[in-house]
Amino acid sequence: MADKIIGVLTAGGDCPGLNAAIRAVGKAAYSKGMQVIGFLDGFRGLVENRTVRLDNSNLSSILTMGGTILGTSRDKPHRMPVAGVGEMDMSAVAIENYQRLHLDTLVCLGGGGTLKNANRLSKAGLEIINLPKTIDGDVAGTDLTIGFDTALGIATEGIDRLHTTADAHQRVIVVEIMGHNAGWLTLGAGIAGGADVILIPEIPYTFEYVVEAIANRSRHGKRFSIVAVAEGALSAAESEAAGAEPESDTEEDGDSSFAASRNIKLTTAIEKATGLECRFTSLGHLQRGGTPTATDRLLATRLGTYAVDLVMEGVTGVMVAAKGDECVPVKLNSVAGKLRLVPPDHPWVKSARSIGVSMGDGPIR
Ligand code: F6P
């Protein structure tokens, strides 16, 4: 397809697999005679027209690289921080740069926050395709997101390692796992890593049930307990006080420091209530770093190459969703601003309860 030009950017929190996706878009596009232009540091690079031509020289040997060769940011075109001025709506500048470069399509790699920005630009007339990425796994409309599988493995290994030190010292270890609004990562790693208590945002917990689960283990001679808690997990009281629906801007708010202080307080409260020595560990950005798993490399390649097929067909204004073994285009405005949260009766939750894990919402069943 002679002279079609694709723009690519990565926005929001980074994750392993982004470079695999950039590589897939680039290689597939070149195989079809297209050109590919990368924008640096997310939507900021689109507004500031900071670009890099992507070709075989910079697409080689990035499949296994963590992070993103383009850089990323949480900046939004309609609320772009401008030094000495504050936030300005720079959407018109973004659109002008898109047009001046004669782009046929802009491929955005992003999660909840990016989808909202991409949808705005789509409504303003730009041809947009979004690829779902976030370690949180909370993008609506897709079974999988780039980065989730790698973070799941990192968090699981973290819990595995915490088991041995908790056992050695007869301690309760509270391990905080990323996920402001959705508990997919905490639930998955908690099950895979053998946590005894799993606390997620979607199932507000009652402190007394958390304490009872740990005390019950201790009474039965267990030397330690592991509590896996999501950044965004709240007690029932905190959840009621918080009230409002979760925003899909996790990618944009990013402030994980508040969550840590809340979960450090939880750790202290458990120690006080049980009399057991407790320690707190936040896995933090370890979950966002390093080389992607084979699963994430495969997913990134599937989504990226499918996006180029859509460009060939002139299908835009969509997110490429992973549905089983298939990729399907879903309308941006049907998923932008929406979150994929853990249903309280999800099979993973049922499995956890079946093996005696406490979800903090009642006595061990
Ligand atoms: O959205 C992905 C995510 O990793 C969240 O799980 C986490 O709360 C947030 O980003 C951290 O943002 P930042 O990297 O800006 O601190």
Residues whose N, C-alpha, C, O or C-beta is under 5 A from the ligand:
A	BS01	F6P	G13 D136 M178 G179 H180 T250 E251 G254 S256
